[in-house]
Amino acid sequence: MLTPKQNVLRFVASLPDDVTYARIRYHVDVMQAIEEGVADAEAGRVIGHDELFDEILAKYEEGKDRVDGSGKGRSRKHSRVHRKKSPAKVNGVHPKTKASRRSTKERS
């Protein structure tokens, strides 16, 4: 079995000359994740698909009871009370736009 250093050196040698540091780091991270996954599997630190699915379903059912399913309420963030007021339009033109037009007319 190769050491991590030997693995990285072998990999880097196979890359094209114009490879970026970001791409090298990405591949090294993937190599490390794979090695950790294999080590976990060999040590028995795994969970079966059915067991994982049952665990996810149980968490979903638990969280479902906490959420208001009526769909009638708004979150506080999206409440009208907490929204910033946009500037009033006069004749369909925002005040800033109207003021900037005046200043250009006054200059000429």
Phi, psi and omega in degrees: 000140181278149174284162178304320180298314179297321179299313181294316180299318178297318181294312182299324179297334182273354183278155176290161183294334184265020180290146181269160176299321181299319180293321178296313180300319179302310182294323177295319177298320178295316179300318180295317180297321179294315179299319178295321178296318178296318179297318178298317180296318180293329180275356179084012179272066181228165177227138181288158182300312182297318179296317179296316180299317178298322179295317179295317179299319180297317178295322178296313180297322179295317181285334182296328181289337183274346185263137176286111183273002184290329181076008184271334185266155174256152174289160182299324181298325184260009178290146180298329182299327186263005178276146176284142179282135175274153183298145181291143178267140175245117183056035178079008181239133176294145180306322180297317180296316181297317181295321182291330177292320180297318183294328178287327178291321182293329181290326185281000000 
